[in-house]
Each structure stands twice: as C-alpha cells, then as structure tokens.
Amino acid sequence: MTDFTDIKAPVSTVTVNRDKVAESTNNIYMAIVIIAKRAEQIQQEMKSALYAELGELDESKKQQPPIQEVYEDIDNIEISKRYERLPKPWAMALQEWLEGKIPWRFIDEEDNDKVF
C-alpha cells in the first residue's frame, strides 16, 4: 500500500511543460495514457486505504456503548477530510511520471517487448 503523504504532488492544478511529459516516450499521447492508467491505480489504492481505515472504526464502534457513536462519527469525518486534502490521483501520477517512477513497456510491430 502506498503512503500517499510521501508523494509531493501539487494540490492544485499547475502547468507542466509538455515536452518534459513526453520526454521518455517521445509521444505525448502515449505518456498521457500511461499517466492515466497509473492515476486509476492510485485512485483504487486510496479508496481501499480509506475503506480499510473506516472499517477499522466500524469494528471498534460495534464494541463501544451507543453514547460513543457520536465520537466515532467525528473520527470518520476526520479520516475523510484527511483524504480530501491529499493531492488528486492524476496529480500524484503525473508527479511520479516526471520523477521517472512509473515503469512502462512498449510492444512494437514485431511484438518484441521493450522495457524502458
């Protein structure tokens, strides 16, 4: 599971030089597809991590007296807000791409695998 706080992606939209994005593939469209697929993976990881944390609270809620349910809801809100403050998955994926942390491979016309 990825620690999302370690990814130093911008929280808001920033302009990125498209030549820098396309640098390793020499094709901006291919780079965007790779980044989009990684963003989908990050989104699924974030969703799983969020549900796991909320599930842990639900398990402890079953063991608590009813008066403490209000405090458990506050904990749920705190966890949700923490995830909302994180950079968006596309921004994390773009940052990983610019840092060269996304491995990818290209299959050419002769069906030869090339890993970069």
VMD Tcl script that builds the backbone (N, CA, C; Angstrom):
set m [mol new atoms 348]
animate dup $m
set s [atomselect $m all]
$s set {name element resname resid chain x y z} {
  {N N MET 1 A 0.843 -1.165 0.000}
  {CA C MET 1 A 0.000 0.000 0.000}
  {C C MET 1 A 0.897 1.240 0.000}
  {N N THR 2 A 0.545 2.172 -0.803}
  {CA C THR 2 A 1.322 3.391 -0.961}
  {C C THR 2 A 1.017 4.368 0.170}
  {N N ASP 3 A 2.043 5.029 0.658}
  {CA C ASP 3 A 1.844 6.106 1.617}
  {C C ASP 3 A 1.652 7.383 0.808}
  {N N PHE 4 A 0.444 7.863 0.761}
  {CA C PHE 4 A 0.102 8.974 -0.122}
  {C C PHE 4 A 0.670 10.302 0.349}
  {N N THR 5 A 1.062 10.387 1.603}
  {CA C THR 5 A 1.629 11.639 2.095}
  {C C THR 5 A 3.066 11.825 1.627}
  {N N ASP 6 A 3.712 10.747 1.159}
  {CA C ASP 6 A 5.097 10.841 0.686}
  {C C ASP 6 A 5.199 11.412 -0.724}
  {N N ILE 7 A 4.118 11.369 -1.481}
  {CA C ILE 7 A 4.134 11.873 -2.854}
  {C C ILE 7 A 3.960 13.381 -2.801}
  {N N LYS 8 A 4.963 14.084 -3.273}
  {CA C LYS 8 A 4.966 15.546 -3.201}
  {C C LYS 8 A 4.356 16.152 -4.466}
  {N N ALA 9 A 3.096 15.841 -4.696}
  {CA C ALA 9 A 2.387 16.369 -5.850}
  {C C ALA 9 A 1.662 17.653 -5.458}
  {N N PRO 10 A 1.448 18.541 -6.411}
  {CA C PRO 10 A 0.718 19.770 -6.094}
  {C C PRO 10 A -0.756 19.471 -5.813}
  {N N VAL 11 A -1.336 20.216 -4.894}
  {CA C VAL 11 A -2.734 20.014 -4.540}
  {C C VAL 11 A -3.650 20.683 -5.560}
  {N N SER 12 A -3.181 21.760 -6.161}
  {CA C SER 12 A -3.977 22.443 -7.173}
  {C C SER 12 A -3.340 22.243 -8.552}
  {N N THR 13 A -4.038 22.657 -9.568}
  {CA C THR 13 A -3.583 22.488 -10.938}
  {C C THR 13 A -2.367 23.368 -11.221}
  {N N VAL 14 A -1.371 22.783 -11.873}
  {CA C VAL 14 A -0.178 23.522 -12.273}
  {C C VAL 14 A 0.104 23.238 -13.749}
  {N N THR 15 A 0.794 24.149 -14.378}
  {CA C THR 15 A 1.183 23.967 -15.767}
  {C C THR 15 A 2.494 23.190 -15.829}
  {N N VAL 16 A 2.530 22.195 -16.706}
  {CA C VAL 16 A 3.722 21.371 -16.863}
  {C C VAL 16 A 4.134 21.426 -18.334}
  {N N ASN 17 A 5.418 21.529 -18.572}
  {CA C ASN 17 A 5.939 21.553 -19.930}
  {C C ASN 17 A 5.640 20.211 -20.608}
  {N N ARG 18 A 4.916 20.255 -21.718}
  {CA C ARG 18 A 4.521 19.002 -22.369}
  {C C ARG 18 A 5.721 18.244 -22.931}
  {N N ASP 19 A 6.795 18.951 -23.276}
  {CA C ASP 19 A 7.999 18.259 -23.747}
  {C C ASP 19 A 8.609 17.410 -22.634}
  {N N LYS 20 A 8.515 17.912 -21.415}
  {CA C LYS 20 A 9.031 17.161 -20.276}
  {C C LYS 20 A 8.175 15.917 -20.017}
  {N N VAL 21 A 6.867 16.031 -20.217}
  {CA C VAL 21 A 5.963 14.896 -20.035}
  {C C VAL 21 A 6.239 13.827 -21.086}
  {N N ALA 22 A 6.455 14.240 -22.324}
  {CA C ALA 22 A 6.642 13.300 -23.427}
  {C C ALA 22 A 8.085 12.850 -23.597}
  {N N GLU 23 A 8.967 13.299 -22.752}
  {CA C GLU 23 A 10.397 13.058 -22.909}
  {C C GLU 23 A 10.764 11.577 -23.029}
  {N N SER 24 A 10.257 10.742 -22.161}
  {CA C SER 24 A 10.689 9.339 -22.169}
  {C C SER 24 A 9.984 8.488 -23.212}
  {N N THR 25 A 8.834 8.920 -23.706}
  {CA C THR 25 A 8.127 8.141 -24.724}
  {C C THR 25 A 8.247 8.749 -26.120}
  {N N ASN 26 A 8.610 10.008 -26.198}
  {CA C ASN 26 A 8.634 10.761 -27.449}
  {C C ASN 26 A 7.251 10.860 -28.078}
  {N N ASN 27 A 6.220 10.660 -27.271}
  {CA C ASN 27 A 4.846 10.733 -27.746}
  {C C ASN 27 A 3.976 11.197 -26.576}
  {N N ILE 28 A 3.429 12.396 -26.680}
  {CA C ILE 28 A 2.645 12.965 -25.583}
  {C C ILE 28 A 1.406 12.144 -25.296}
  {N N TYR 29 A 0.779 11.583 -26.329}
  {CA C TYR 29 A -0.441 10.816 -26.134}
  {C C TYR 29 A -0.176 9.514 -25.381}
  {N N MET 30 A 0.924 8.864 -25.705}
  {CA C MET 30 A 1.287 7.643 -25.009}
  {C C MET 30 A 1.601 7.950 -23.548}
  {N N ALA 31 A 2.287 9.041 -23.310}
  {CA C ALA 31 A 2.611 9.432 -21.939}
  {C C ALA 31 A 1.339 9.700 -21.140}
  {N N ILE 32 A 0.369 10.344 -21.754}
  {CA C ILE 32 A -0.887 10.647 -21.073}
  {C C ILE 32 A -1.651 9.366 -20.742}
  {N N VAL 33 A -1.631 8.409 -21.644}
  {CA C VAL 33 A -2.302 7.129 -21.380}
  {C C VAL 33 A -1.640 6.422 -20.201}
  {N N ILE 34 A -0.327 6.411 -20.168}
  {CA C ILE 34 A 0.403 5.765 -19.071}
  {C C ILE 34 A 0.087 6.462 -17.750}
  {N N ILE 35 A 0.093 7.786 -17.753}
  {CA C ILE 35 A -0.205 8.549 -16.545}
  {C C ILE 35 A -1.642 8.289 -16.092}
  {N N ALA 36 A -2.574 8.230 -17.035}
  {CA C ALA 36 A -3.980 7.989 -16.697}
  {C C ALA 36 A -4.170 6.609 -16.069}
  {N N LYS 37 A -3.474 5.606 -16.608}
  {CA C LYS 37 A -3.588 4.262 -16.029}
  {C C LYS 37 A -3.020 4.227 -14.616}
  {N N ARG 38 A -1.928 4.921 -14.389}
  {CA C ARG 38 A -1.352 4.972 -13.049}
  {C C ARG 38 A -2.281 5.732 -12.099}
  {N N ALA 39 A -2.935 6.788 -12.592}
  {CA C ALA 39 A -3.876 7.546 -11.765}
  {C C ALA 39 A -5.038 6.657 -11.332}
  {N N GLU 40 A -5.498 5.781 -12.213}
  {CA C GLU 40 A -6.571 4.846 -11.853}
  {C C GLU 40 A -6.098 3.888 -10.758}
  {N N GLN 41 A -4.861 3.428 -10.866}
  {CA C GLN 41 A -4.312 2.544 -9.829}
  {C C GLN 41 A -4.231 3.268 -8.484}
  {N N ILE 42 A -3.753 4.501 -8.503}
  {CA C ILE 42 A -3.633 5.280 -7.269}
  {C C ILE 42 A -5.014 5.504 -6.657}
  {N N GLN 43 A -5.992 5.806 -7.504}
  {CA C GLN 43 A -7.345 6.028 -7.011}
  {C C GLN 43 A -7.885 4.781 -6.315}
  {N N GLN 44 A -7.656 3.614 -6.900}
  {CA C GLN 44 A -8.117 2.370 -6.284}
  {C C GLN 44 A -7.392 2.111 -4.953}
  {N N GLU 45 A -6.088 2.394 -4.911}
  {CA C GLU 45 A -5.327 2.227 -3.671}
  {C C GLU 45 A -5.841 3.167 -2.581}
  {N N MET 46 A -6.138 4.416 -2.952}
  {CA C MET 46 A -6.658 5.382 -1.999}
  {C C MET 46 A -8.023 4.947 -1.477}
  {N N LYS 47 A -8.849 4.473 -2.374}
  {CA C LYS 47 A -10.188 4.024 -1.993}
  {C C LYS 47 A -10.102 2.845 -1.028}
  {N N SER 48 A -9.240 1.891 -1.326}
  {CA C SER 48 A -9.072 0.734 -0.453}
  {C C SER 48 A -8.541 1.144 0.916}
  {N N ALA 49 A -7.571 2.050 0.931}
  {CA C ALA 49 A -6.999 2.510 2.202}
  {C C ALA 49 A -8.044 3.250 3.026}
  {N N LEU 50 A -8.839 4.083 2.386}
  {CA C LEU 50 A -9.890 4.821 3.090}
  {C C LEU 50 A -10.906 3.861 3.683}
  {N N TYR 51 A -11.374 2.911 2.885}
  {CA C TYR 51 A -12.360 1.949 3.381}
  {C C TYR 51 A -11.786 1.078 4.487}
  {N N ALA 52 A -10.502 0.758 4.398}
  {CA C ALA 52 A -9.875 -0.038 5.457}
  {C C ALA 52 A -9.851 0.743 6.765}
  {N N GLU 53 A -9.498 2.017 6.707}
  {CA C GLU 53 A -9.466 2.832 7.916}
  {C C GLU 53 A -10.860 3.021 8.496}
  {N N LEU 54 A -11.835 3.260 7.615}
  {CA C LEU 54 A -13.207 3.428 8.098}
  {C C LEU 54 A -13.752 2.111 8.633}
  {N N GLY 55 A -13.339 0.997 8.042}
  {CA C GLY 55 A -13.770 -0.319 8.510}
  {C C GLY 55 A -13.235 -0.632 9.889}
  {N N GLU 56 A -12.008 -0.222 10.154}
  {CA C GLU 56 A -11.435 -0.417 11.495}
  {C C GLU 56 A -12.246 0.342 12.535}
  {N N LEU 57 A -12.694 1.535 12.164}
  {CA C LEU 57 A -13.517 2.305 13.101}
  {C C LEU 57 A -14.870 1.630 13.303}
  {N N ASP 58 A -15.435 1.055 12.243}
  {CA C ASP 58 A -16.721 0.373 12.370}
  {C C ASP 58 A -16.614 -0.829 13.298}
  {N N GLU 59 A -15.489 -1.545 13.218}
  {CA C GLU 59 A -15.289 -2.694 14.098}
  {C C GLU 59 A -15.202 -2.248 15.555}
  {N N SER 60 A -14.499 -1.152 15.817}
  {CA C SER 60 A -14.384 -0.679 17.195}
  {C C SER 60 A -15.707 -0.077 17.657}
  {N N LYS 61 A -16.496 0.446 16.701}
  {CA C LYS 61 A -17.790 1.029 17.053}
  {C C LYS 61 A -18.738 -0.042 17.585}
  {N N LYS 62 A -18.652 -1.258 17.053}
  {CA C LYS 62 A -19.533 -2.334 17.498}
  {C C LYS 62 A -19.277 -2.704 18.948}
  {N N GLN 63 A -18.071 -2.453 19.424}
  {CA C GLN 63 A -17.711 -2.811 20.793}
  {C C GLN 63 A -17.934 -1.668 21.778}
  {N N GLN 64 A -18.255 -0.495 21.278}
  {CA C GLN 64 A -18.420 0.678 22.137}
  {C C GLN 64 A -19.887 0.846 22.531}
  {N N PRO 65 A -20.127 1.493 23.668}
  {CA C PRO 65 A -21.505 1.818 24.044}
  {C C PRO 65 A -22.081 2.846 23.068}
  {N N PRO 66 A -23.398 2.915 22.944}
  {CA C PRO 66 A -24.042 3.823 21.971}
  {C C PRO 66 A -23.683 5.292 22.158}
  {N N ILE 67 A -23.358 5.713 23.344}
  {CA C ILE 67 A -23.053 7.125 23.583}
  {C C ILE 67 A -21.779 7.541 22.844}
  {N N GLN 68 A -20.904 6.594 22.555}
  {CA C GLN 68 A -19.653 6.933 21.893}
  {C C GLN 68 A -19.775 6.963 20.373}
  {N N GLU 69 A -20.949 6.656 19.834}
  {CA C GLU 69 A -21.140 6.668 18.382}
  {C C GLU 69 A -20.896 8.055 17.812}
  {N N VAL 70 A -21.258 9.086 18.548}
  {CA C VAL 70 A -21.050 10.459 18.078}
  {C C VAL 70 A -19.564 10.719 17.868}
  {N N TYR 71 A -18.741 10.258 18.788}
  {CA C TYR 71 A -17.302 10.461 18.664}
  {C C TYR 71 A -16.729 9.645 17.503}
  {N N GLU 72 A -17.277 8.466 17.262}
  {CA C GLU 72 A -16.821 7.644 16.134}
  {C C GLU 72 A -17.132 8.339 14.812}
  {N N ASP 73 A -18.300 8.995 14.736}
  {CA C ASP 73 A -18.634 9.726 13.515}
  {C C ASP 73 A -17.664 10.881 13.293}
  {N N ILE 74 A -17.242 11.511 14.359}
  {CA C ILE 74 A -16.255 12.591 14.250}
  {C C ILE 74 A -14.941 12.018 13.718}
  {N N ASP 75 A -14.577 10.828 14.175}
  {CA C ASP 75 A -13.363 10.181 13.656}
  {C C ASP 75 A -13.499 9.872 12.175}
  {N N ASN 76 A -14.672 9.407 11.762}
  {CA C ASN 76 A -14.911 9.146 10.335}
  {C C ASN 76 A -14.743 10.419 9.514}
  {N N ILE 77 A -15.248 11.509 10.030}
  {CA C ILE 77 A -15.152 12.792 9.327}
  {C C ILE 77 A -13.690 13.229 9.235}
  {N N GLU 78 A -12.931 13.046 10.304}
  {CA C GLU 78 A -11.514 13.427 10.298}
  {C C GLU 78 A -10.734 12.620 9.253}
  {N N ILE 79 A -10.988 11.331 9.203}
  {CA C ILE 79 A -10.302 10.482 8.217}
  {C C ILE 79 A -10.674 10.907 6.808}
  {N N SER 80 A -11.949 11.142 6.568}
  {CA C SER 80 A -12.401 11.559 5.236}
  {C C SER 80 A -11.789 12.893 4.830}
  {N N LYS 81 A -11.727 13.831 5.761}
  {CA C LYS 81 A -11.129 15.135 5.454}
  {C C LYS 81 A -9.648 15.009 5.132}
  {N N ARG 82 A -8.952 14.100 5.842}
  {CA C ARG 82 A -7.531 13.904 5.567}
  {C C ARG 82 A -7.329 13.418 4.129}
  {N N TYR 83 A -8.172 12.527 3.664}
  {CA C TYR 83 A -8.056 12.047 2.295}
  {C C TYR 83 A -8.463 13.116 1.284}
  {N N GLU 84 A -9.409 13.960 1.646}
  {CA C GLU 84 A -9.810 15.043 0.742}
  {C C GLU 84 A -8.700 16.073 0.557}
  {N N ARG 85 A -7.853 16.253 1.570}
  {CA C ARG 85 A -6.765 17.231 1.481}
  {C C ARG 85 A -5.572 16.724 0.673}
  {N N LEU 86 A -5.529 15.434 0.389}
  {CA C LEU 86 A -4.429 14.879 -0.397}
  {C C LEU 86 A -4.516 15.372 -1.845}
  {N N PRO 87 A -3.390 15.376 -2.544}
  {CA C PRO 87 A -3.442 15.702 -3.978}
  {C C PRO 87 A -4.300 14.677 -4.708}
  {N N LYS 88 A -4.850 15.077 -5.820}
  {CA C LYS 88 A -5.691 14.187 -6.616}
  {C C LYS 88 A -4.826 13.085 -7.234}
  {N N PRO 89 A -5.436 11.941 -7.533}
  {CA C PRO 89 A -4.671 10.828 -8.116}
  {C C PRO 89 A -3.946 11.196 -9.416}
  {N N TRP 90 A -4.561 12.025 -10.252}
  {CA C TRP 90 A -3.896 12.400 -11.503}
  {C C TRP 90 A -2.638 13.213 -11.222}
  {N N ALA 91 A -2.685 14.055 -10.178}
  {CA C ALA 91 A -1.512 14.873 -9.841}
  {C C ALA 91 A -0.391 13.998 -9.286}
  {N N MET 92 A -0.765 13.001 -8.491}
  {CA C MET 92 A 0.236 12.064 -7.964}
  {C C MET 92 A 0.873 11.265 -9.091}
  {N N ALA 93 A 0.046 10.803 -10.028}
  {CA C ALA 93 A 0.561 10.021 -11.151}
  {C C ALA 93 A 1.477 10.873 -12.024}
  {N N LEU 94 A 1.096 12.099 -12.274}
  {CA C LEU 94 A 1.932 12.990 -13.078}
  {C C LEU 94 A 3.268 13.242 -12.389}
  {N N GLN 95 A 3.245 13.446 -11.084}
  {CA C GLN 95 A 4.484 13.670 -10.347}
  {C C GLN 95 A 5.381 12.438 -10.407}
  {N N GLU 96 A 4.787 11.263 -10.232}
  {CA C GLU 96 A 5.568 10.030 -10.339}
  {C C GLU 96 A 6.171 9.893 -11.737}
  {N N TRP 97 A 5.413 10.252 -12.751}
  {CA C TRP 97 A 5.898 10.160 -14.134}
  {C C TRP 97 A 7.077 11.104 -14.356}
  {N N LEU 98 A 6.956 12.324 -13.860}
  {CA C LEU 98 A 8.026 13.301 -14.046}
  {C C LEU 98 A 9.290 12.900 -13.289}
  {N N GLU 99 A 9.125 12.169 -12.188}
  {CA C GLU 99 A 10.274 11.697 -11.416}
  {C C GLU 99 A 10.813 10.366 -11.946}
  {N N GLY 100 A 10.184 9.813 -12.964}
  {CA C GLY 100 A 10.642 8.561 -13.554}
  {C C GLY 100 A 10.346 7.335 -12.708}
  {N N LYS 101 A 9.309 7.386 -11.904}
  {CA C LYS 101 A 8.993 6.285 -11.005}
  {C C LYS 101 A 7.952 5.312 -11.566}
  {N N ILE 102 A 7.463 5.564 -12.767}
  {CA C ILE 102 A 6.461 4.672 -13.355}
  {C C ILE 102 A 7.140 3.814 -14.414}
  {N N PRO 103 A 7.277 2.513 -14.147}
  {CA C PRO 103 A 7.844 1.639 -15.177}
  {C C PRO 103 A 6.780 1.369 -16.256}
  {N N TRP 104 A 7.224 1.299 -17.479}
  {CA C TRP 104 A 6.299 1.013 -18.562}
  {C C TRP 104 A 7.022 0.242 -19.639}
  {N N ARG 105 A 6.270 -0.399 -20.497}
  {CA C ARG 105 A 6.882 -1.127 -21.603}
  {C C ARG 105 A 6.091 -0.873 -22.870}
  {N N PHE 106 A 6.770 -0.988 -23.970}
  {CA C PHE 106 A 6.196 -0.718 -25.283}
  {C C PHE 106 A 6.353 -1.973 -26.136}
  {N N ILE 107 A 5.278 -2.383 -26.771}
  {CA C ILE 107 A 5.327 -3.528 -27.671}
  {C C ILE 107 A 5.282 -2.973 -29.099}
  {N N ASP 108 A 6.343 -3.204 -29.860}
  {CA C ASP 108 A 6.402 -2.673 -31.216}
  {C C ASP 108 A 5.701 -3.614 -32.201}
  {N N GLU 109 A 5.750 -3.268 -33.493}
  {CA C GLU 109 A 5.038 -4.025 -34.522}
  {C C GLU 109 A 5.471 -5.486 -34.610}
  {N N GLU 110 A 6.711 -5.798 -34.315}
  {CA C GLU 110 A 7.200 -7.170 -34.383}
  {C C GLU 110 A 6.899 -7.936 -33.098}
  {N N ASP 111 A 6.069 -7.376 -32.219}
  {CA C ASP 111 A 5.696 -7.995 -30.950}
  {C C ASP 111 A 6.908 -8.250 -30.059}
  {N N ASN 112 A 7.916 -7.427 -30.150}
  {CA C ASN 112 A 9.064 -7.527 -29.256}
  {C C ASN 112 A 8.828 -6.597 -28.077}
  {N N ASP 113 A 8.953 -7.163 -26.899}
  {CA C ASP 113 A 8.789 -6.359 -25.688}
  {C C ASP 113 A 10.008 -5.479 -25.484}
  {N N LYS 114 A 9.782 -4.212 -25.235}
  {CA C LYS 114 A 10.862 -3.290 -24.900}
  {C C LYS 114 A 10.497 -2.648 -23.573}
  {N N VAL 115 A 11.306 -2.844 -22.591}
  {CA C VAL 115 A 11.067 -2.265 -21.279}
  {C C VAL 115 A 11.992 -1.069 -21.122}
  {N N PHE 116 A 11.429 0.039 -20.680}
  {CA C PHE 116 A 12.209 1.263 -20.518}
  {C C PHE 116 A 12.246 1.634 -19.070}
}
mol reanalyze $m
mol bondsrecalc $m
mol representation Tube
mol addrep $m
